[in-house]
């Protein structure tokens, strides 16, 4: 029997702003002096927030929505 593996994508588990906050806190603890680690984590957060916006779980963050 052959095992199948898939790539881990942490954005699949970031479903709320609270999840994102915990994720960033854990990343800050783990990163130490590695700015690339934090940059990658911020990229994951941006992807997760865009997914949440598209799915309607979060209001849009665009400037045009804020100006009335």
C-alpha positions as CSV (number, residue, x, y, z in Angstrom):
1,X,0.0,0.0,0.0
2,X,1.4,3.4,-1.0
3,X,1.1,6.3,1.4
4,X,-0.1,9.6,0.0
5,X,1.1,12.9,1.3
6,X,-0.2,16.4,0.8
7,X,1.5,19.8,1.4
8,X,0.6,21.4,4.7
9,X,-1.1,24.7,4.3
10,X,-1.7,26.5,7.6
11,X,-4.2,28.9,5.9
12,X,-6.7,26.1,5.8
13,X,-7.0,26.4,9.6
14,X,-7.1,30.2,9.9
15,X,-10.9,30.6,9.8
16,X,-11.4,33.6,12.2
17,X,-9.4,36.7,13.3
18,X,-8.9,34.9,16.7
19,X,-7.3,32.0,14.8
20,X,-5.1,34.4,13.0
21,X,-4.0,36.1,16.2
22,X,-3.0,32.8,17.8
23,X,-1.2,31.8,14.7
24,X,0.8,35.1,14.6
25,X,1.6,34.7,18.3
26,X,2.9,31.2,17.8
27,X,4.9,32.3,14.8
28,X,6.5,35.2,16.8
29,X,7.5,32.7,19.5
30,X,8.9,30.3,17.0
31,X,10.7,32.7,14.7
32,X,13.4,34.0,17.0
33,X,15.6,36.2,14.9
34,X,14.4,35.0,11.6
35,X,12.6,37.8,9.7
36,X,11.9,35.5,6.7
37,X,9.8,33.3,9.0
38,X,7.7,36.2,10.0
39,X,7.4,37.4,6.4
40,X,6.1,34.0,5.3
41,X,3.6,33.9,8.2
42,X,2.3,37.4,7.3
43,X,1.9,36.1,3.7
44,X,-0.2,33.2,5.0
45,X,-2.3,35.6,7.1
46,X,-2.9,37.8,4.0
47,X,-4.0,34.7,2.0
48,X,-6.3,33.5,4.9
49,X,-7.9,37.0,5.2
50,X,-8.5,37.1,1.4
51,X,-10.2,33.7,1.5
52,X,-12.3,34.8,4.5
53,X,-13.4,37.9,2.6
54,X,-14.2,36.0,-0.5
55,X,-16.3,33.5,1.5
56,X,-18.2,36.3,3.1
57,X,-16.9,35.6,6.6
58,X,-15.3,39.0,7.0
59,X,-16.1,42.5,5.6
60,X,-13.9,43.8,2.8
61,X,-10.8,45.7,3.9
62,X,-10.6,47.8,0.7
63,X,-10.4,51.6,0.9
64,X,-13.4,52.1,-1.4
65,X,-15.6,50.3,1.1
66,X,-14.6,52.6,3.9
67,X,-15.1,55.9,1.9
68,X,-18.7,57.0,1.7
